[in-house]
């Protein structure tokens, strides 16, 4: 199996399969590499156009949600 740097790997993810190498195992490796290089995430992001204002709004909402989640965890851990 050949690994490239992350910059080049988006263009060429390659898995060398030899005799006795299970197809299921090769598919699992391929999926893992796609996840590692963010190919699926990028594909979903490009699937539909979002206006920059909508992207900014979603990003701010996600940050607010993260802040609330971590602050609630901090309160719970202080009580114990």
C-alpha positions, 0 to 999 in steps of 0.5 A, a space after each residue: 500500500 502506498 501513502 502519499 503526502 496529504 496534499 497529493 493524496 487527494 488526487 491519488 489514493 492508491 492501495 496495492 492488492 496482492 494475492 491473498 489480500 481480501 477484497 473486504 479488507 481493501 475496501 475498508 482501507 480505502 474508506 479509511 484513507 478517504 476519511 483520513 484525507 477528508 475526501 467525503 467531507 469535501 464532496 458533501 461540502 461541494 454537493 450544494 452551494 451555500 452562500 457565504 452568509 449562510 456558511 458564516 451563520 452555520 459556523 457561528 451556531 456550531 461554535 455557540 453549540 460547542 461553547 454551551 456543551 463544554 460549559 455544561 460539562 464544566 459545571 457538572 464536573 465542578 459539582 462532583 
